[in-house]
Amino acid sequence: MITIELNGKKQEVPAGSSVSDILALIGSNGKNAAVLANEKIVRPENRSTAIVQEGDRIEVLVFAGGG
């Protein structure tokens, strides 16, 4: 296990986890979400190959529609 910061809170995740794995962990399919890893955008096509490391800061921003 490694420790990352996920949306401002410490979170333990399995070593070798991808950004896609993190999205699944929080119950998001990622379709309406933007992901930042250490303040850099992770594009949807790169999420399965972007592996998180100890101490990484991951921010998941979910877009909600409304009116």
FENGI-V204085 format. One record per pair of residues at least 24 apart in sequence whose ideal C-beta (glycine too) atoms are under 6 Angstrom apart, sorted by sequence separation. I is the first residue (numbers start at 0). J is the second residue. D is the distance in Angstrom with one decimal. If there is no record, write none. Layout:
i:I j:J d:D
i:I j:J d:D
This chain:
i:34 j:59 d:5.5
i:19 j:46 d:4.5
i:32 j:59 d:5.5
i:33 j:60 d:4.5
i:18 j:46 d:4.2
i:19 j:47 d:4.5
i:32 j:61 d:5.0
i:17 j:47 d:5.3
i:31 j:61 d:5.9
i:18 j:49 d:4.4
i:31 j:62 d:4.7
i:17 j:49 d:5.9
i:17 j:50 d:5.6
i:16 j:51 d:5.4
i:21 j:57 d:5.9
i:3 j:51 d:5.5
i:1 j:53 d:4.4
i:3 j:55 d:4.8
i:4 j:56 d:4.5
i:5 j:57 d:5.1
i:6 j:58 d:6.0
i:3 j:57 d:5.8
